[in-house]
Amino acid sequence: MRLVLMGGSLRAGSFNGRLLGHLASELALRGHETTGYSGAQLRFPLFEDGLAPSAELVALHAALGAAQGLVIVSPEYNAGIPGHLKNAVDWLSTMRPSPWSGLPVLLCAASPGAFGGARGLGAWRVTLANMGAIVAPEGLTVPHADQQLDEKGAPTEARTAANLGRNLDAFLALAARLR
């Protein structure tokens, strides 16, 4: 299956960036083809009606159009969506054909806090559903990521690792049925 991974943080060494890398490795081990977009790759000019999308946005649009699913690993900024990721989504929402219609999406977050970024994922659900994406019912959150992720983003706690595996399996099954 062809999957796009998008997100992380603009900050080097972020928990979400580490988790994104780990998820890409896990998906590759399961035989899936992944293309990742994170950090500076998602640093686009602010969306403005009338501006043409950059070549990088056109490439991201094409990758999403060819994908069977999308994994978003998003930090939580004040219980919401980070500006750079929302900006990318806004740009993509104006491009045709819509990459969002019927696209299966797995939402993930990692945070040193007790909620693991879950509050920000709620905002993602509303935004993505509005564009026609199909968000997997179970998201993946990693609370206390400073203690639960190693340097490569792998969970260090057995329950978190099992939860990651279950959520990936459920998402892959959903994506296979839909696409």
N, C-alpha and C positions, 0 to 999 in steps of 0.2 A: 504494500500500500504506500502511496506517496503522501507524505505529511509535511506541512509547514509548521515550524515553531517560531513564535514571535514574542518578543518581550525582553524580560530581564529589566535591567535598570541601566541608566547612563553611568552609574558609578562603578568603577572598576572593583572587582571583588565582591559585588553584591550577592546576597543570599539568593535572590531570584535569578541572577545570572548563573550562579553555580547550579541551582536546581534545573535551569534550562539545559545546561550542558549535560547533566546527569540524565535527564529525560531523553535527550537526543541519543545518548549512548545506549540507554535501555531499549529504545525503539529500534535502533540499528541492530542490537543483539537479537531482537525478535524478527529481524529480516525486513524491516521497513525502511524505505528511502526517506530521508529527512533533509529539509533545507531550512536553515535557521537564519533569522533576522533579529539582531539585537544591538543594543548600544548605539554606536555612531551610524550603523546601517539604517536606523529608524529616525535619524535626525533630519527631518525634512523641513523646508520652509513652511511657515504657518499657512494653513489652507486659506485661500482667498479666491472667491468666485471669479472666473475669468483667467486665472493663471493656468498655464499648461502644466500637467504633471511631469516631473523629472524622469529621466531614463530609469533611475532606481525605483521609482514608484511604478513605472510601467512593468519593470521586471518583477516586482512584488505582486502586482496585479496578475501577471501571467502565471506566476508560481501558485497563487491561490486558486486561480481558475483551473489549474491542472491537478490540484490536490484533492485527496479524498477526505481530508480533515485538517483542522488547525488546532494547535496547542498554544494557548496564550499563558505565559508565565509573567504575572504582573505584580509589581510592588503596589502597596496601598499608600496613597498619598492623601492624608487627611480623610480617610475612609472613602476615597474615591479613586478614579482612574488617573494615572499619571499623564501629564500633558503631552509628552512626546508620543505615547501610544495612541491616545485619543486623536491626535493630529493625523497620524498615519491612517487610522480607521476612517476619519472624515474624508481624507483624500480618496481613499479606496471606494468610499460610498458614492462618489461622483462618477466613477469610471464604469464603462459598459463593456461587456455585460457585467452585471453585479456579481462580484465574487462571493457575496454573503448569502444569497438566496439558497437555502437548503444545505449550507455548509455546516457539517458537524464540528463543534468546538468544545475542547476541554479547557476549563479555566483552572489555573494553578496559581498559588501564591505562597511565599515564605516570608516570615517576619520574626524578629526576636520577641515580639509580643505574644500574649496568650491566645489571641484570635487567629494568628497565622496568616493575616491578610484577608480574612474572610469578608470583612466589611466592604472592601474594595471590589470583591467579586460580584456582590449584589448589583453594583452600578454597571459592571460589565454585562450582566445578564439582561438588564433592561435595554442597554444600547444595542447589543447584538440581536436580541429578539426583534427589536424595532426594524432591523435591516433584513430580517428573514433567516438569520442563522439559527441552527438548532443546537442549543447549548446542552451538553450532557448534564443530566440531573445531579450527578455527584461531581463536585469540584474537588481539587486536591489542595489542601492547605497544610503548611508545616509551621505549627506554632513553636516558639522557642528555637527558631532556626539556628541561632548562635550556638545552641547546644545539640541540636538534632541533625545538623548537616556537616559532613566532613568537608575538607578543602575542595573536593571535586563535586560536591553537591549531593553525594549519596547519603541517605538517612543512616544515622548511627543507632537508632532505636528500632527494635524489631517491629513494634506495632506500626510505626510510621512507614517502615519499609514494606510491610504487608499491605497497608492502606494504599501506598503508591502503586504496587503491583495490581491490586484489585481495581483501582480507578483506571489505570491504563488498559487493563483487559476489558473493562466495561465500555470504555470509550472506543476502543478498536472494534469491538463487536457492533456498537452503534454505527460507527462510520462504515463498516463493511455492509451493514444492512441498508444504509441510506445511499451509498455511492457505489 
